[in-house]
């Protein structure tokens, strides 16, 4: 079946309970910009950009792997992404969606695009770390960041499918999800790929957990010589996209994410992936933390632990770490640093190198 064009609005689309066609939506957008609160103004601005005659959109990246930048995305690629999501999750016209993400970034924009293209009935609520929505209403689909899911998981029993991304789903949240009645999927993707290109099931009452991410329709994967993922998604990006994500490639449609190439620590010839070590340490450290590689004369790099505003002494934390099962001797931090506040991007992601520089300069 031929894909709809970006300038079409599905006749089943509803925004906050009301039907709107293409021309109606322009009036709604102007009204949101003029009279709405901050998040509604952002939604209005996006709708104005989406409904104009241009075939592209300028979108801000989050800055999680470098400086935030503005990139050009083809609107038809965004339509294709929405269709792939609808196909993968079995979304149907008239299904109900809830958007609690800001429209400044691609994830929030795409929730609205999915609704307009797939004919979803979408309710938009104020984005926050603890979004407030109708806990009694049934929703078929929702996207959240991990912090939102952590704070609202006891209220999500009426949400059939939740996708969670934007940052790592930590082990404490994974444990919370095991008691959920929802289907919850961790996503893999970035602004350049128009949000997620792969997802993996997280264990809940209704789903078995998966180790590997699985590709959405029309997406395949390869590796480069660094073992980093290459994304082939011709309906989303014109050229193969080379990432800095080191993976265990199971097939051209599935992979296990090991960590960032630019985060890898080479300590005495052993390659250490901070993300995997952090997973193992999370059960014994209550505060926010990261591990990083500090220059070392003998090892090249030594593994260090950096904790934000720790409540326990370094000695107490070190003793708990020594009892962690599955932690190899190479994965035990050689030193523990404390910092009052991590260096972060504008949307709250930790900037590892700048934080390391802060404690070691």
Steps between C-alpha positions, in 0.01 A plus 500: 500500500627846408612713794293812572665835430613724783235760419214260574323477836318173569122537530503309831754735660396670823691747716389519863167341412413714196512427124709737289579499129803664339360854490341470846835402647660822380243699695559279805875555468465880489268485800751288698781744419291803596318370807669180616745434781865429414463134391189583296683783324774252406234263362345787303838598354564141390156471337559825309831363371346162415200645315693744279593422138865416567596134464748511787521593866789647699543296819733545800708206617531435873877539521553169681803411285631848427380855463127539426444582136220566257447249219262482206255208493276419207136499602439192289770318700306590815185358339690181413622472860143540629379226265779263612409558865133444426580179314733363770265568791175428316355849545162557334295811409303608804754362749566734791842648567641722771786746445696620803818597313599857402446603139843670489669168424441221251336252740216738587461613140473139382220418744293768326607383152398142584161622612440710187623232258360187669171656612560476873304687765776675693485680833786742571595561863765727647848347470670455836696238691168395657234552231139526614247325275161331525588186696159344433499543121617215276789588272643277228834674458733737682866604492696599812851564618622263777456760777134551404437127498667463840271762655174388336529122460242430771251707295571342159279191540259642238772559238533201269839580341772733628822576317779641714815672376705817498743359758595163643236293678680431827484173693279639781244605236531161328406341833197730535385408149484129591185572704330699223186399310616694191707392202817706541775531241839670522577690179819557305536795269592865466379822343681417175302174467169675584483339847513123546615250238508204741331394823539226760236355729546559871370236737157578646196297603400473133836482319819299520820703515739514204875558486506605136350803329291410195469715189186681396369436147732608215806527727814280492832509686871439434823562693813695416858402588452647852201267553279810498147485363418618148131574442353446154160665484441637152149619581640715781853605396657509154834346597600227749545661841820406682458523878743488792302224670695177548270199453488124489332451161277192509357546149428779254184572699611461865784603728603530864618845605834483684589868543633813334830471311602841635428378857707179480775484762822316412647398835813287480392371159150405619207680336241610753153627407379755762134436424531129586695568820246762608223243457679269741564775757152654506356264765760613757522875428199715581623830351558595137839382380715420200824310446772640278860449392767719659850521351738262679876459450495121538157395369450765234163570659368406843133451578358763737157553650342848516197549726276804510454636853549158672319426823744225605875504557736379230609217731140378547433512126828321425414218741159449336660493155736222605197280573336548158463166323612483139740793531846409369816635663545734201153647562567603860563880509852595606383828652172666602440870436214714629356795308230745606332499157563315176565703186188449286359581158204736471259206534666341802734238349832458680804624310753238599827654384421845642399345832824298508697815422321672789626252760846426361627841393 
